[in-house]
């Protein structure tokens, strides 16, 4: 259905029908906005406000296509980071329709359940402090989970002779990243479109978090993609969204892995990816102590947003000075003392 909607939208002019500003538009030189477009309803666009004016000052803007954690059809979890990145002069198209859900309400539950043992205080963007679950809360959670498993097993035994319904399919798929890139390409070429001659389509990044990283690897072969950003993600020996370690053979661009350390469930898979990536592909991996949830809930997307901006500025805008975080161990130690970094093929 999403593919059909994208295909039907081809030929239509971009038409912003929904709009919001997050965290005053970010800290970058170009205040950002989040928009929903009537001609591309399956996606959300993060971009600088007054797009034409920004392009007149800076030139056409690099593009990011983004896939969500859990391969969800919703990008609210990355709203702070994507808004911040856009404020530095990027247009990011994220899988999932425009949504004005409360970012903090969503993250509160995620952080409570997945509090990393290696992290100290967790302070959300609204100033709220999240504390790890108490022993009593963990016990209650485990008992509830055990109860649910027992009920599911009992139900399965009772219905074992009945036909089982097919497992629900994911509502997103890797090729959506290329479909929205096609839409942006058409809009960039269409006189009268909001994006007419605004996009630097020879400077495109594919970025995904967790399961979304598998979707990135699934389309990384596309020659239009110039770099990939893997957030809390790695394929390892898994198969996810039709992607396996074989996809690593199709890489042709510099790769950046931002991982949350040993407390990140993607840690082991990311290490395997790093070792398996061919010797002709530049790759950097940074590890923090933030676990699988990164710093996406912190003000302006936290330190993960800072690292992403520096990588994109280097890879897509040619700002060589931004490479220090990835190539200079002393600089990394100075900026983020608790982070560890490795690199190869530079």
DORO-100946 format. One record per residue (C-alpha): residue number from 1; x, y, z. Coordinates in nm, 4 decimals, decimal comma. Layout:
<num = NUM c1 = X c2 = Y c3 = Z>
...
***
This chain:
<num = 1 c1 = 0,0000 c2 = 0,0000 c3 = 0,0000>
<num = 2 c1 = 0,2835 c2 = 0,2378 c3 = 0,0840>
<num = 3 c1 = 0,4482 c2 = 0,1679 c3 = -0,2507>
<num = 4 c1 = 0,1175 c2 = 0,2379 c3 = -0,4248>
<num = 5 c1 = 0,0777 c2 = 0,5664 c3 = -0,2367>
<num = 6 c1 = 0,4304 c2 = 0,6716 c3 = -0,3301>
<num = 7 c1 = 0,3709 c2 = 0,5781 c3 = -0,6940>
<num = 8 c1 = 0,0434 c2 = 0,7700 c3 = -0,7013>
<num = 9 c1 = 0,2121 c2 = 1,0746 c3 = -0,5497>
<num = 10 c1 = 0,4687 c2 = 1,0819 c3 = -0,8290>
<num = 11 c1 = 0,3687 c2 = 1,3623 c3 = -1,0588>
<num = 12 c1 = 0,2172 c2 = 1,5686 c3 = -0,7766>
<num = 13 c1 = 0,3749 c2 = 1,8872 c3 = -0,6479>
<num = 14 c1 = 0,5087 c2 = 1,8836 c3 = -0,2933>
<num = 15 c1 = 0,2443 c2 = 2,0362 c3 = -0,0699>
<num = 16 c1 = 0,3129 c2 = 2,0979 c3 = 0,2983>
<num = 17 c1 = -0,0086 c2 = 2,0509 c3 = 0,4930>
<num = 18 c1 = 0,1276 c2 = 1,9956 c3 = 0,8463>
<num = 19 c1 = 0,4086 c2 = 2,1676 c3 = 1,0256>
<num = 20 c1 = 0,5700 c2 = 2,1922 c3 = 1,3689>
<num = 21 c1 = 0,8885 c2 = 2,3302 c3 = 1,5209>
<num = 22 c1 = 1,0761 c2 = 2,1156 c3 = 1,7734>
<num = 23 c1 = 1,3073 c2 = 2,2610 c3 = 2,0399>
<num = 24 c1 = 1,2985 c2 = 2,6088 c3 = 1,8855>
<num = 25 c1 = 1,4319 c2 = 2,4678 c3 = 1,5608>
<num = 26 c1 = 1,7608 c2 = 2,3261 c3 = 1,6896>
<num = 27 c1 = 2,1017 c2 = 2,4788 c3 = 1,7571>
<num = 28 c1 = 2,2266 c2 = 2,5011 c3 = 1,3994>
<num = 29 c1 = 2,2475 c2 = 2,8135 c3 = 1,1823>
<num = 30 c1 = 1,9186 c2 = 2,7335 c3 = 1,0060>
<num = 31 c1 = 1,6185 c2 = 2,6802 c3 = 1,2340>
<num = 32 c1 = 1,4415 c2 = 2,3567 c3 = 1,1405>
<num = 33 c1 = 1,0840 c2 = 2,2389 c3 = 1,1058>
<num = 34 c1 = 0,9007 c2 = 1,9074 c3 = 1,0777>
<num = 35 c1 = 0,6519 c2 = 1,8814 c3 = 0,7917>
<num = 36 c1 = 0,3929 c2 = 1,6455 c3 = 0,6534>
<num = 37 c1 = 0,3383 c2 = 1,6563 c3 = 0,2765>
<num = 38 c1 = 0,0140 c2 = 1,5747 c3 = 0,0971>
<num = 39 c1 = 0,2045 c2 = 1,4260 c3 = -0,1955>
<num = 40 c1 = 0,4154 c2 = 1,1936 c3 = 0,0205>
<num = 41 c1 = 0,1949 c2 = 1,0944 c3 = 0,3128>
<num = 42 c1 = 0,3982 c2 = 0,7900 c3 = 0,4188>
<num = 43 c1 = 0,6965 c2 = 1,0009 c3 = 0,5211>
<num = 44 c1 = 0,7923 c2 = 1,2958 c3 = 0,7401>
<num = 45 c1 = 1,0375 c2 = 1,5616 c3 = 0,6241>
<num = 46 c1 = 1,2787 c2 = 1,7441 c3 = 0,8548>
<num = 47 c1 = 1,4211 c2 = 2,0547 c3 = 0,6913>
<num = 48 c1 = 1,5328 c2 = 2,4126 c3 = 0,7536>
<num = 49 c1 = 1,2580 c2 = 2,6710 c3 = 0,7760>
<num = 50 c1 = 1,2477 c2 = 2,9201 c3 = 0,4869>
<num = 51 c1 = 1,4018 c2 = 2,6526 c3 = 0,2661>
<num = 52 c1 = 1,4479 c2 = 2,8719 c3 = -0,0423>
<num = 53 c1 = 1,6265 c2 = 3,1414 c3 = 0,1575>
<num = 54 c1 = 1,8632 c2 = 2,8865 c3 = 0,3134>
<num = 55 c1 = 1,9441 c2 = 2,7413 c3 = -0,0289>
<num = 56 c1 = 2,0105 c2 = 3,0891 c3 = -0,1650>
<num = 57 c1 = 2,2703 c2 = 3,1377 c3 = 0,1126>
<num = 58 c1 = 2,4263 c2 = 2,7905 c3 = 0,1277>
<num = 59 c1 = 2,3400 c2 = 2,6236 c3 = -0,2004>
<num = 60 c1 = 2,1487 c2 = 2,3007 c3 = -0,2521>
<num = 61 c1 = 2,1180 c2 = 2,0930 c3 = 0,0661>
<num = 62 c1 = 2,2390 c2 = 1,7343 c3 = 0,1190>
<num = 63 c1 = 1,9716 c2 = 1,4694 c3 = 0,1733>
<num = 64 c1 = 1,9196 c2 = 1,2008 c3 = 0,4386>
<num = 65 c1 = 1,6798 c2 = 0,9075 c3 = 0,4101>
<num = 66 c1 = 1,6037 c2 = 0,7560 c3 = 0,7506>
<num = 67 c1 = 1,4622 c2 = 0,4212 c3 = 0,8738>
<num = 68 c1 = 1,3240 c2 = 0,3738 c3 = 1,2251>
<num = 69 c1 = 1,4130 c2 = 0,1553 c3 = 1,5189>
<num = 70 c1 = 1,2091 c2 = -0,1683 c3 = 1,5282>
<num = 71 c1 = 1,1346 c2 = -0,0884 c3 = 1,1610>
<num = 72 c1 = 0,8336 c2 = 0,1043 c3 = 1,2923>
<num = 73 c1 = 0,6219 c2 = 0,3169 c3 = 1,0642>
<num = 74 c1 = 0,6754 c2 = 0,6110 c3 = 1,2992>
<num = 75 c1 = 0,9766 c2 = 0,8398 c3 = 1,3457>
<num = 76 c1 = 0,8822 c2 = 1,0257 c3 = 1,6659>
<num = 77 c1 = 1,1602 c2 = 0,8527 c3 = 1,8605>
<num = 78 c1 = 1,4217 c2 = 1,0305 c3 = 1,6468>
<num = 79 c1 = 1,2434 c2 = 1,3650 c3 = 1,6257>
<num = 80 c1 = 1,4929 c2 = 1,5545 c3 = 1,8425>
<num = 81 c1 = 1,7964 c2 = 1,4236 c3 = 1,6551>
<num = 82 c1 = 1,6524 c2 = 1,4700 c3 = 1,3059>
<num = 83 c1 = 1,5317 c2 = 1,8212 c3 = 1,3871>
<num = 84 c1 = 1,8770 c2 = 1,9087 c3 = 1,5178>
<num = 85 c1 = 2,0534 c2 = 1,7686 c3 = 1,2114>
<num = 86 c1 = 1,8179 c2 = 1,9571 c3 = 0,9792>
<num = 87 c1 = 1,9111 c2 = 2,2835 c3 = 1,1511>
<num = 88 c1 = 2,2640 c2 = 2,2412 c3 = 1,0148>
<num = 89 c1 = 2,1431 c2 = 2,2500 c3 = 0,6567>
<num = 90 c1 = 2,0055 c2 = 1,9064 c3 = 0,5686>
<num = 91 c1 = 1,6769 c2 = 1,7732 c3 = 0,4355>
<num = 92 c1 = 1,5882 c2 = 1,4420 c3 = 0,6019>
<num = 93 c1 = 1,2999 c2 = 1,2234 c3 = 0,4852>
<num = 94 c1 = 1,2018 c2 = 0,9678 c3 = 0,7507>
<num = 95 c1 = 0,9797 c2 = 0,6641 c3 = 0,7104>
<num = 96 c1 = 0,6428 c2 = 0,7138 c3 = 0,8789>
<num = 97 c1 = 0,3601 c2 = 0,9644 c3 = 0,8374>
<num = 98 c1 = 0,3619 c2 = 1,3020 c3 = 1,0105>
<num = 99 c1 = 0,2749 c2 = 1,2605 c3 = 1,3787>
<num = 100 c1 = 0,2504 c2 = 1,5144 c3 = 1,6613>
<num = 101 c1 = 0,2830 c2 = 1,2564 c3 = 1,9395>
<num = 102 c1 = 0,4535 c2 = 1,3599 c3 = 2,2632>
<num = 103 c1 = 0,8196 c2 = 1,2648 c3 = 2,2226>
<num = 104 c1 = 0,8872 c2 = 1,2687 c3 = 2,5963>
<num = 105 c1 = 0,5889 c2 = 1,0499 c3 = 2,6805>
<num = 106 c1 = 0,7123 c2 = 0,7872 c3 = 2,4373>
<num = 107 c1 = 1,0714 c2 = 0,7920 c3 = 2,5600>
<num = 108 c1 = 0,9821 c2 = 0,7824 c3 = 2,9293>
<num = 109 c1 = 0,8629 c2 = 0,4225 c3 = 2,9061>
<num = 110 c1 = 1,1451 c2 = 0,3138 c3 = 2,6755>
<num = 111 c1 = 1,4142 c2 = 0,4470 c3 = 2,9057>
<num = 112 c1 = 1,2598 c2 = 0,3067 c3 = 3,2210>
<num = 113 c1 = 1,2555 c2 = -0,0429 c3 = 3,0739>
<num = 114 c1 = 1,5991 c2 = -0,0285 c3 = 2,9113>
<num = 115 c1 = 1,8083 c2 = 0,1765 c3 = 3,1540>
<num = 116 c1 = 2,1765 c2 = 0,1009 c3 = 3,0771>
<num = 117 c1 = 2,3826 c2 = -0,0097 c3 = 3,3762>
<num = 118 c1 = 2,6799 c2 = 0,1872 c3 = 3,2398>
<num = 119 c1 = 2,4976 c2 = 0,5222 c3 = 3,2291>
<num = 120 c1 = 2,4595 c2 = 0,7673 c3 = 3,5146>
<num = 121 c1 = 2,1736 c2 = 1,0135 c3 = 3,5343>
<num = 122 c1 = 1,9310 c2 = 1,0084 c3 = 3,2434>
<num = 123 c1 = 1,7963 c2 = 1,3592 c3 = 3,1918>
<num = 124 c1 = 1,5365 c2 = 1,3990 c3 = 2,9187>
<num = 125 c1 = 1,5062 c2 = 1,7072 c3 = 2,6978>
<num = 126 c1 = 1,2259 c2 = 1,8436 c3 = 2,9180>
<num = 127 c1 = 1,4496 c2 = 1,8255 c3 = 3,2252>
<num = 128 c1 = 1,2810 c2 = 1,5154 c3 = 3,3660>
<num = 129 c1 = 1,5118 c2 = 1,2703 c3 = 3,5407>
<num = 130 c1 = 1,4599 c2 = 0,9015 c3 = 3,4663>
<num = 131 c1 = 1,5712 c2 = 0,6549 c3 = 3,7308>
<num = 132 c1 = 1,6457 c2 = 0,2846 c3 = 3,6790>
<num = 133 c1 = 1,3790 c2 = 0,0366 c3 = 3,7762>
<num = 134 c1 = 1,3838 c2 = -0,0675 c3 = 4,1416>
<num = 135 c1 = 1,4225 c2 = -0,4323 c3 = 4,2422>
<num = 136 c1 = 1,0498 c2 = -0,4418 c3 = 4,3174>
<num = 137 c1 = 0,9621 c2 = -0,2969 c3 = 3,9766>
<num = 138 c1 = 1,1886 c2 = -0,5453 c3 = 3,7985>
<num = 139 c1 = 1,0340 c2 = -0,8349 c3 = 3,9906>
<num = 140 c1 = 0,6823 c2 = -0,7171 c3 = 3,9061>
<num = 141 c1 = 0,7800 c2 = -0,6819 c3 = 3,5410>
<num = 142 c1 = 0,9301 c2 = -1,0319 c3 = 3,5322>
<num = 143 c1 = 0,6213 c2 = -1,1808 c3 = 3,6991>
<num = 144 c1 = 0,3926 c2 = -1,0079 c3 = 3,4496>
<num = 145 c1 = 0,6032 c2 = -1,1307 c3 = 3,1579>
<num = 146 c1 = 0,6004 c2 = -1,4860 c3 = 3,2954>
<num = 147 c1 = 0,2223 c2 = -1,4668 c3 = 3,3327>
<num = 148 c1 = 0,1833 c2 = -1,3507 c3 = 2,9745>
<num = 149 c1 = 0,4065 c2 = -1,6320 c3 = 2,8461>
<num = 150 c1 = 0,2094 c2 = -1,8902 c3 = 3,0413>
<num = 151 c1 = -0,1212 c2 = -1,7584 c3 = 2,9077>
<num = 152 c1 = 0,0143 c2 = -1,7591 c3 = 2,5531>
<num = 153 c1 = 0,1377 c2 = -2,1169 c3 = 2,5883>
<num = 154 c1 = -0,1972 c2 = -2,2274 c3 = 2,7307>
<num = 155 c1 = -0,3851 c2 = -2,0622 c3 = 2,4469>
<num = 156 c1 = -0,1523 c2 = -2,2137 c3 = 2,1869>
<num = 157 c1 = -0,2033 c2 = -2,5623 c3 = 2,3322>
<num = 158 c1 = -0,5789 c2 = -2,5189 c3 = 2,3285>
<num = 159 c1 = -0,5807 c2 = -2,3999 c3 = 1,9702>
<num = 160 c1 = -0,3046 c2 = -2,6197 c3 = 1,8308>
<num = 161 c1 = -0,5468 c2 = -2,8079 c3 = 1,6083>
<num = 162 c1 = -0,6852 c2 = -2,4870 c3 = 1,4657>
<num = 163 c1 = -0,5291 c2 = -2,3048 c3 = 1,1743>
<num = 164 c1 = -0,2896 c2 = -2,0414 c3 = 1,3002>
<num = 165 c1 = -0,3119 c2 = -1,6887 c3 = 1,1574>
<num = 166 c1 = -0,0148 c2 = -1,5696 c3 = 0,9574>
<num = 167 c1 = 0,2369 c2 = -1,3644 c3 = 1,1484>
<num = 168 c1 = 0,1833 c2 = -0,9946 c3 = 1,0900>
<num = 169 c1 = 0,4234 c2 = -0,8417 c3 = 0,8409>
<num = 170 c1 = 0,6299 c2 = -0,5339 c3 = 0,9069>
<num = 171 c1 = 0,4571 c2 = -0,2202 c3 = 0,7838>
<num = 172 c1 = 0,7853 c2 = -0,0856 c3 = 0,6442>
<num = 173 c1 = 1,0481 c2 = -0,2297 c3 = 0,4129>
<num = 174 c1 = 1,3984 c2 = -0,1302 c3 = 0,2968>
<num = 175 c1 = 1,3002 c2 = -0,0110 c3 = -0,0496>
<num = 176 c1 = 1,0954 c2 = 0,2697 c3 = 0,1061>
<num = 177 c1 = 1,4245 c2 = 0,4551 c3 = 0,1508>
<num = 178 c1 = 1,4754 c2 = 0,4494 c3 = -0,2247>
<num = 179 c1 = 1,1127 c2 = 0,5340 c3 = -0,2956>
<num = 180 c1 = 1,1286 c2 = 0,8533 c3 = -0,0929>
<num = 181 c1 = 1,4602 c2 = 0,9353 c3 = -0,2578>
<num = 182 c1 = 1,2829 c2 = 0,8989 c3 = -0,5939>
<num = 183 c1 = 1,0126 c2 = 1,1390 c3 = -0,4709>
<num = 184 c1 = 1,2690 c2 = 1,3952 c3 = -0,3606>
<num = 185 c1 = 1,4491 c2 = 1,3592 c3 = -0,6941>
<num = 186 c1 = 1,1305 c2 = 1,4298 c3 = -0,8853>
<num = 187 c1 = 1,0407 c2 = 1,7258 c3 = -0,6645>
<num = 188 c1 = 1,3881 c2 = 1,8708 c3 = -0,7041>
<num = 189 c1 = 1,3459 c2 = 1,8676 c3 = -1,0823>
<num = 190 c1 = 0,9882 c2 = 1,9974 c3 = -1,0936>
<num = 191 c1 = 0,9518 c2 = 2,3704 c3 = -1,1399>
<num = 192 c1 = 0,6967 c2 = 2,5017 c3 = -0,8917>
<num = 193 c1 = 0,7773 c2 = 2,2384 c3 = -0,6265>
<num = 194 c1 = 0,8813 c2 = 2,3497 c3 = -0,2775>
<num = 195 c1 = 1,2036 c2 = 2,1548 c3 = -0,3344>
<num = 196 c1 = 1,2807 c2 = 2,2771 c3 = -0,6869>
<num = 197 c1 = 1,6605 c2 = 2,2988 c3 = -0,7203>
<num = 198 c1 = 1,6945 c2 = 2,2844 c3 = -0,3394>
<num = 199 c1 = 1,8477 c2 = 1,9384 c3 = -0,3001>
<num = 200 c1 = 2,2037 c2 = 1,8176 c3 = -0,3562>
<num = 201 c1 = 2,1101 c2 = 1,4707 c3 = -0,4767>
<num = 202 c1 = 2,4728 c2 = 1,3781 c3 = -0,5352>
<num = 203 c1 = 2,5189 c2 = 1,4071 c3 = -0,1568>
<num = 204 c1 = 2,2837 c2 = 1,1511 c3 = 0,0003>
<num = 205 c1 = 2,3135 c2 = 0,9592 c3 = 0,3292>
<num = 206 c1 = 2,1123 c2 = 0,6556 c3 = 0,4353>
<num = 207 c1 = 2,0666 c2 = 0,6378 c3 = 0,8128>
<num = 208 c1 = 1,8813 c2 = 0,3954 c3 = 1,0386>
<num = 209 c1 = 1,8523 c2 = 0,3023 c3 = 1,4040>
<num = 210 c1 = 1,8426 c2 = -0,0608 c3 = 1,5266>
<num = 211 c1 = 1,6198 c2 = -0,2556 c3 = 1,2838>
<num = 212 c1 = 1,6281 c2 = 0,0518 c3 = 1,0606>
<num = 213 c1 = 2,0001 c2 = -0,0120 c3 = 1,0142>
<num = 214 c1 = 1,9158 c2 = -0,3459 c3 = 0,8532>
<num = 215 c1 = 1,6961 c2 = -0,1546 c3 = 0,6104>
<num = 216 c1 = 1,9872 c2 = 0,0776 c3 = 0,5349>
<num = 217 c1 = 2,2132 c2 = -0,2185 c3 = 0,4576>
<num = 218 c1 = 1,9381 c2 = -0,3556 c3 = 0,2341>
<num = 219 c1 = 1,9604 c2 = -0,0535 c3 = 0,0021>
<num = 220 c1 = 2,3243 c2 = 0,0475 c3 = 0,0521>
<num = 221 c1 = 2,4109 c2 = -0,0880 c3 = -0,2927>
<num = 222 c1 = 2,2316 c2 = 0,2060 c3 = -0,4579>
<num = 223 c1 = 2,4914 c2 = 0,4315 c3 = -0,6251>
<num = 224 c1 = 2,3054 c2 = 0,7461 c3 = -0,5177>
<num = 225 c1 = 2,3919 c2 = 0,6793 c3 = -0,1530>
<num = 226 c1 = 2,7267 c2 = 0,8317 c3 = -0,0608>
<num = 227 c1 = 2,7510 c2 = 0,7291 c3 = 0,3053>
<num = 228 c1 = 2,5619 c2 = 0,5155 c3 = 0,5582>
<num = 229 c1 = 2,5027 c2 = 0,5879 c3 = 0,9268>
<num = 230 c1 = 2,4237 c2 = 0,2887 c3 = 1,1484>
<num = 231 c1 = 2,2815 c2 = 0,3893 c3 = 1,4867>
<num = 232 c1 = 2,2729 c2 = 0,1155 c3 = 1,7552>
<num = 233 c1 = 2,2639 c2 = -0,1331 c3 = 1,4715>
<num = 234 c1 = 2,4476 c2 = -0,4227 c3 = 1,3099>
<num = 235 c1 = 2,3427 c2 = -0,7256 c3 = 1,1101>
<num = 236 c1 = 2,5984 c2 = -0,9766 c3 = 1,2444>
<num = 237 c1 = 2,4743 c2 = -1,3298 c3 = 1,1715>
<num = 238 c1 = 2,1081 c2 = -1,2298 c3 = 1,1784>
<num = 239 c1 = 1,8570 c2 = -1,2059 c3 = 0,8990>
<num = 240 c1 = 1,6370 c2 = -0,8999 c3 = 0,9311>
<num = 241 c1 = 1,4106 c2 = -0,7319 c3 = 0,6781>
<num = 242 c1 = 1,5526 c2 = -0,9639 c3 = 0,4125>
<num = 243 c1 = 1,9045 c2 = -0,8437 c3 = 0,4902>
<num = 244 c1 = 2,1964 c2 = -1,0656 c3 = 0,5933>
<num = 245 c1 = 2,5714 c2 = -1,0280 c3 = 0,6263>
<num = 246 c1 = 2,5886 c2 = -1,0769 c3 = 0,2491>
<num = 247 c1 = 2,4708 c2 = -0,7153 c3 = 0,2167>
<num = 248 c1 = 2,8072 c2 = -0,6032 c3 = 0,3543>
<num = 249 c1 = 2,9616 c2 = -0,7155 c3 = 0,0242>
<num = 250 c1 = 2,7533 c2 = -0,4535 c3 = -0,1581>
<num = 251 c1 = 2,8861 c2 = -0,1572 c3 = 0,0392>
<num = 252 c1 = 3,0592 c2 = 0,1100 c3 = -0,1661>
<num = 253 c1 = 3,0576 c2 = 0,4129 c3 = 0,0653>
<num = 254 c1 = 3,2153 c2 = 0,5200 c3 = 0,3976>
<num = 255 c1 = 3,0313 c2 = 0,3706 c3 = 0,6962>
<num = 256 c1 = 2,9716 c2 = 0,5160 c3 = 1,0425>
<num = 257 c1 = 2,8548 c2 = 0,2956 c3 = 1,3312>
<num = 258 c1 = 2,7406 c2 = 0,4792 c3 = 1,6475>
<num = 259 c1 = 2,6910 c2 = 0,2122 c3 = 1,9141>
<num = 260 c1 = 2,5945 c2 = 0,2272 c3 = 2,2815>
<num = 261 c1 = 2,8718 c2 = 0,0028 c3 = 2,4159>
<num = 262 c1 = 2,8423 c2 = -0,3508 c3 = 2,5582>
<num = 263 c1 = 2,5051 c2 = -0,2585 c3 = 2,7084>
<num = 264 c1 = 2,3674 c2 = -0,2099 c3 = 2,3567>
<num = 265 c1 = 2,1948 c2 = -0,5201 c3 = 2,2175>
<num = 266 c1 = 2,3421 c2 = -0,4294 c3 = 1,8785>
<num = 267 c1 = 2,6994 c2 = -0,4264 c3 = 2,0134>
<num = 268 c1 = 2,8046 c2 = -0,7812 c3 = 1,9170>
<num = 269 c1 = 2,6493 c2 = -0,7595 c3 = 1,5714>
<num = 270 c1 = 2,8170 c2 = -0,4248 c3 = 1,5050>
<num = 271 c1 = 3,1573 c2 = -0,5704 c3 = 1,5990>
<num = 272 c1 = 3,1048 c2 = -0,8526 c3 = 1,3499>
<num = 273 c1 = 3,0059 c2 = -0,6053 c3 = 1,0783>
<num = 274 c1 = 3,3164 c2 = -0,3990 c3 = 1,1453>
<num = 275 c1 = 3,5441 c2 = -0,7004 c3 = 1,1072>
<num = 276 c1 = 3,3669 c2 = -0,8235 c3 = 0,7923>
<num = 277 c1 = 3,3499 c2 = -0,4965 c3 = 0,5992>
<num = 278 c1 = 3,5917 c2 = -0,5168 c3 = 0,3076>
<num = 279 c1 = 3,9330 c2 = -0,3546 c3 = 0,3152>
<num = 280 c1 = 3,8368 c2 = -0,0984 c3 = 0,0529>
<num = 281 c1 = 3,5472 c2 = 0,0480 c3 = 0,2550>
<num = 282 c1 = 3,6327 c2 = 0,3176 c3 = 0,5113>
<num = 283 c1 = 3,4507 c2 = 0,2519 c3 = 0,8385>
<num = 284 c1 = 3,4441 c2 = 0,4195 c3 = 1,1803>
<num = 285 c1 = 3,2812 c2 = 0,2823 c3 = 1,4925>
<num = 286 c1 = 3,2263 c2 = 0,4894 c3 = 1,8057>
<num = 287 c1 = 3,1006 c2 = 0,3329 c3 = 2,1271>
<num = 288 c1 = 2,9421 c2 = 0,5256 c3 = 2,4133>
<num = 289 c1 = 2,7990 c2 = 0,4010 c3 = 2,7436>
<num = 290 c1 = 2,4406 c2 = 0,4939 c3 = 2,6594>
<num = 291 c1 = 2,3063 c2 = 0,1507 c3 = 2,5667>
<num = 292 c1 = 2,0586 c2 = 0,0848 c3 = 2,2871>
<num = 293 c1 = 1,8612 c2 = 0,4059 c3 = 2,3441>
<num = 294 c1 = 2,1553 c2 = 0,6335 c3 = 2,2709>
<num = 295 c1 = 2,0948 c2 = 0,9972 c3 = 2,3629>
<num = 296 c1 = 1,7918 c2 = 1,0559 c3 = 2,1398>
<num = 297 c1 = 1,5754 c2 = 1,1627 c3 = 2,4359>
<num = 298 c1 = 1,8218 c2 = 1,4301 c3 = 2,5522>
<num = 299 c1 = 1,8039 c2 = 1,7961 c3 = 2,4550>
<num = 300 c1 = 1,8693 c2 = 1,8466 c3 = 2,0827>
<num = 301 c1 = 1,9312 c2 = 1,4728 c3 = 2,0481>
<num = 302 c1 = 2,2308 c2 = 1,4764 c3 = 2,2828>
<num = 303 c1 = 2,5826 c2 = 1,3728 c3 = 2,1873>
<num = 304 c1 = 2,4651 c2 = 1,1278 c3 = 1,9219>
<num = 305 c1 = 2,3236 c2 = 1,4195 c3 = 1,7229>
<num = 306 c1 = 2,6556 c2 = 1,6048 c3 = 1,7539>
<num = 307 c1 = 2,8442 c2 = 1,3040 c3 = 1,6186>
<num = 308 c1 = 2,5986 c2 = 1,2561 c3 = 1,3316>
<num = 309 c1 = 2,6250 c2 = 1,6211 c3 = 1,2276>
<num = 310 c1 = 3,0052 c2 = 1,6029 c3 = 1,2267>
<num = 311 c1 = 3,0039 c2 = 1,2845 c3 = 1,0155>
<num = 312 c1 = 2,7581 c2 = 1,4272 c3 = 0,7638>
<num = 313 c1 = 2,9391 c2 = 1,7609 c3 = 0,7453>
<num = 314 c1 = 3,2576 c2 = 1,5702 c3 = 0,6638>
<num = 315 c1 = 3,1134 c2 = 1,3154 c3 = 0,4245>
<num = 316 c1 = 2,8441 c2 = 1,5172 c3 = 0,2457>
<num = 317 c1 = 2,9727 c2 = 1,8748 c3 = 0,2706>
<num = 318 c1 = 3,3441 c2 = 1,8084 c3 = 0,2487>
<num = 319 c1 = 3,4217 c2 = 1,9852 c3 = 0,5778>
<num = 320 c1 = 3,7463 c2 = 1,8028 c3 = 0,6484>
<num = 321 c1 = 3,7859 c2 = 1,9723 c3 = 0,9866>
<num = 322 c1 = 3,4898 c2 = 1,7723 c3 = 1,1155>
<num = 323 c1 = 3,6824 c2 = 1,4482 c3 = 1,0579>
<num = 324 c1 = 3,8865 c2 = 1,4939 c3 = 1,3783>
<num = 325 c1 = 3,6228 c2 = 1,3220 c3 = 1,5916>
<num = 326 c1 = 3,6595 c2 = 1,0087 c3 = 1,3795>
<num = 327 c1 = 4,0305 c2 = 1,0078 c3 = 1,2952>
<num = 328 c1 = 4,2022 c2 = 1,1665 c3 = 1,5957>
<num = 329 c1 = 4,1953 c2 = 0,9677 c3 = 1,9209>
<num = 330 c1 = 4,3111 c2 = 1,2638 c3 = 2,1282>
<num = 331 c1 = 4,0335 c2 = 1,4828 c3 = 1,9937>
<num = 332 c1 = 3,7760 c2 = 1,2094 c3 = 2,0620>
<num = 333 c1 = 3,9028 c2 = 1,1759 c3 = 2,4188>
<num = 334 c1 = 3,8825 c2 = 1,5518 c3 = 2,4677>
<num = 335 c1 = 3,5277 c2 = 1,5877 c3 = 2,3306>
<num = 336 c1 = 3,3759 c2 = 1,2653 c3 = 2,4662>
<num = 337 c1 = 3,6036 c2 = 1,1149 c3 = 2,7328>
<num = 338 c1 = 3,3888 c2 = 0,8046 c3 = 2,7880>
<num = 339 c1 = 3,3642 c2 = 0,7089 c3 = 2,4209>
<num = 340 c1 = 3,5846 c2 = 0,4564 c3 = 2,2457>
<num = 341 c1 = 3,6592 c2 = 0,4674 c3 = 1,8746>
<num = 342 c1 = 3,8073 c2 = 0,2404 c3 = 1,6090>
<num = 343 c1 = 3,8539 c2 = 0,2918 c3 = 1,2362>
<num = 344 c1 = 3,9987 c2 = 0,1161 c3 = 0,9339>
<num = 345 c1 = 4,0664 c2 = 0,1702 c3 = 0,5645>
<num = 346 c1 = 4,1332 c2 = 0,5450 c3 = 0,5863>
***
